[in-house]
Amino acid sequence: MAPANGYAGTVKFSCGTLPSSAACSFQPSSLIFAAIPQTPQSSVLTITTVVQSGRLVPPFPGRAASKMQLATLCWLPVLLTVASLRRKSLHLRKYGLNRLLSMMMLLVACAGAGVLIGCGASAPAKTPAGSYTVNITVTDGTTSHTVAYPVTVN
Protein backbone atom coordinates (compact mmCIF):
# COMPACT_ATOMS: atom_id res chain seq x y z
CA MET A 1 0.00 0.00 0.00
CA ALA A 2 1.45 3.36 -0.98
CA PRO A 3 0.31 6.68 0.49
CA ALA A 4 -0.72 9.45 -1.89
CA ASN A 5 -0.75 13.27 -1.78
CA GLY A 6 1.32 13.53 1.42
CA TYR A 7 -1.01 11.31 3.49
CA ALA A 8 0.17 10.78 7.08
CA GLY A 9 -1.72 8.59 9.56
CA THR A 10 -2.61 5.06 10.58
CA VAL A 11 -4.75 2.68 8.56
CA LYS A 12 -6.35 -0.48 9.97
CA PHE A 13 -7.49 -3.62 8.17
CA SER A 14 -10.58 -5.78 8.76
CA CYS A 15 -12.50 -8.58 7.06
CA GLY A 16 -16.17 -8.62 6.24
CA THR A 17 -18.36 -11.74 6.28
CA LEU A 18 -16.37 -14.97 6.10
CA PRO A 19 -17.45 -18.55 5.32
CA SER A 20 -18.50 -20.57 8.37
CA SER A 21 -15.62 -21.72 10.62
CA ALA A 22 -13.16 -19.42 8.84
CA ALA A 23 -11.12 -16.60 10.35
CA CYS A 24 -8.94 -13.83 8.97
CA SER A 25 -6.00 -11.90 10.34
CA PHE A 26 -3.55 -9.26 9.14
CA GLN A 27 0.13 -9.03 10.00
CA PRO A 28 0.61 -6.25 10.93
CA SER A 29 -3.01 -5.30 11.66
CA SER A 30 -2.32 -1.60 10.98
CA LEU A 31 0.19 0.52 9.05
CA ILE A 32 1.57 3.92 10.05
CA PHE A 33 2.51 6.33 7.28
CA ALA A 34 4.63 9.46 7.64
CA ALA A 35 4.16 12.53 5.44
CA ILE A 36 7.81 12.40 4.42
CA PRO A 37 9.11 10.03 3.08
CA GLN A 38 6.11 8.52 1.31
CA THR A 39 7.23 4.87 1.63
CA PRO A 40 5.04 1.94 0.48
CA GLN A 41 4.24 -0.67 3.15
CA SER A 42 2.51 -4.03 3.16
CA SER A 43 0.37 -6.21 5.41
CA VAL A 44 -0.13 -9.96 4.97
CA LEU A 45 -3.72 -11.28 4.93
CA THR A 46 -4.20 -14.82 6.28
CA ILE A 47 -7.53 -16.63 5.99
CA THR A 48 -7.72 -19.90 7.92
CA THR A 49 -10.34 -22.59 7.43
CA VAL A 50 -11.23 -25.80 9.28
CA VAL A 51 -11.02 -29.18 7.57
CA GLN A 52 -12.58 -32.41 8.73
CA SER A 53 -9.70 -34.47 10.08
CA GLY A 54 -11.48 -37.73 10.74
CA ARG A 55 -14.70 -39.36 11.77
CA LEU A 56 -15.84 -42.18 13.98
CA VAL A 57 -16.90 -45.34 12.20
CA PRO A 58 -19.62 -47.37 13.92
CA PRO A 59 -18.44 -50.83 15.07
CA PHE A 60 -21.45 -52.51 13.46
CA PRO A 61 -21.93 -51.61 9.77
CA GLY A 62 -25.32 -50.16 9.06
CA ARG A 63 -26.08 -49.05 12.61
CA ALA A 64 -24.36 -46.86 15.15
CA ALA A 65 -23.41 -48.21 18.57
CA SER A 66 -25.12 -46.47 21.47
CA LYS A 67 -23.24 -45.35 24.55
CA MET A 68 -25.05 -48.06 26.49
CA GLN A 69 -23.63 -50.74 24.20
CA LEU A 70 -20.13 -49.29 24.64
CA ALA A 71 -20.55 -49.15 28.42
CA THR A 72 -21.67 -52.78 28.46
CA LEU A 73 -18.62 -53.84 26.47
CA CYS A 74 -16.30 -51.94 28.83
CA TRP A 75 -17.82 -53.21 32.08
CA LEU A 76 -18.28 -56.84 31.01
CA PRO A 77 -14.69 -57.86 31.97
CA VAL A 78 -15.10 -56.14 35.35
CA LEU A 79 -18.32 -58.03 36.10
CA LEU A 80 -16.74 -61.34 35.07
CA THR A 81 -13.76 -60.66 37.33
CA VAL A 82 -16.03 -59.89 40.30
CA ALA A 83 -17.97 -63.09 39.72
CA SER A 84 -14.71 -65.02 39.57
CA LEU A 85 -13.52 -63.46 42.83
CA ARG A 86 -16.66 -64.52 44.67
CA ARG A 87 -16.36 -68.13 43.54
CA LYS A 88 -12.68 -68.54 44.24
CA SER A 89 -12.22 -66.17 47.14
CA LEU A 90 -10.83 -68.79 49.51
CA HIS A 91 -8.37 -70.06 46.92
CA LEU A 92 -7.31 -66.53 45.92
CA ARG A 93 -6.83 -65.37 49.49
CA LYS A 94 -4.64 -68.36 50.18
CA TYR A 95 -2.23 -67.37 47.40
CA GLY A 96 -2.68 -63.56 47.63
CA LEU A 97 -4.05 -63.25 44.12
CA ASN A 98 -7.13 -61.28 45.17
CA ARG A 99 -5.09 -58.06 45.25
CA LEU A 100 -3.76 -58.71 41.78
CA LEU A 101 -7.23 -59.32 40.39
CA SER A 102 -8.55 -56.24 42.19
CA MET A 103 -5.85 -54.12 40.52
CA MET A 104 -6.66 -55.65 37.14
CA MET A 105 -10.35 -54.91 37.70
CA LEU A 106 -9.55 -51.27 38.57
CA LEU A 107 -7.36 -50.94 35.47
CA VAL A 108 -10.09 -52.31 33.19
CA ALA A 109 -12.67 -49.98 34.78
CA CYS A 110 -10.44 -46.93 34.26
CA ALA A 111 -9.73 -47.93 30.66
CA GLY A 112 -13.46 -48.36 30.01
CA ALA A 113 -14.21 -44.95 31.50
CA GLY A 114 -11.46 -43.41 29.38
CA VAL A 115 -12.94 -44.91 26.23
CA LEU A 116 -16.38 -43.53 27.03
CA ILE A 117 -15.04 -40.08 27.86
CA GLY A 118 -12.95 -40.00 24.66
CA CYS A 119 -15.98 -40.81 22.52
CA GLY A 120 -18.00 -37.87 23.86
CA ALA A 121 -16.24 -35.06 22.01
CA SER A 122 -17.59 -33.63 18.81
CA ALA A 123 -15.49 -32.44 15.91
CA PRO A 124 -15.49 -28.74 15.03
CA ALA A 125 -17.62 -27.72 12.08
CA LYS A 126 -15.63 -27.64 8.86
CA THR A 127 -15.58 -24.80 6.35
CA PRO A 128 -17.75 -25.77 3.37
CA ALA A 129 -15.92 -26.05 0.06
CA GLY A 130 -16.73 -23.43 -2.56
CA SER A 131 -15.92 -19.99 -3.92
CA TYR A 132 -16.52 -16.95 -1.70
CA THR A 133 -16.00 -13.22 -1.82
CA VAL A 134 -14.53 -11.65 1.31
CA ASN A 135 -14.70 -7.88 1.68
CA ILE A 136 -11.48 -6.36 3.00
CA THR A 137 -11.88 -2.91 4.55
CA VAL A 138 -9.07 -0.41 5.09
CA THR A 139 -9.92 2.56 7.32
CA ASP A 140 -8.10 5.46 8.93
CA GLY A 141 -10.92 6.39 11.31
CA THR A 142 -12.70 8.85 9.03
CA THR A 143 -12.40 7.35 5.56
CA SER A 144 -12.69 3.70 4.54
CA HIS A 145 -12.18 1.76 1.35
CA THR A 146 -13.49 -1.79 0.68
CA VAL A 147 -12.04 -4.31 -1.76
CA ALA A 148 -13.75 -7.58 -2.76
CA TYR A 149 -11.27 -10.44 -2.42
CA PRO A 150 -12.06 -13.84 -4.01
CA VAL A 151 -11.43 -16.93 -1.82
CA THR A 152 -11.67 -20.58 -2.85
CA VAL A 153 -12.02 -23.33 -0.21
CA ASN A 154 -11.21 -26.84 -1.46
Secondary structure by P-SEA (a helix, b strand, c coil): cccccccbbbbbbbcccccccbbbbbcccccccccccbbbbbbbbbbbbbcccbbbbbccccccccaaaaaaaaaaaaaaaaaaaaacaaaaaaacaaaaaaaaaaaaaaaaaaaaaaacccccccccbbbbbbbbbbbcccbbbbbbbbbbcc
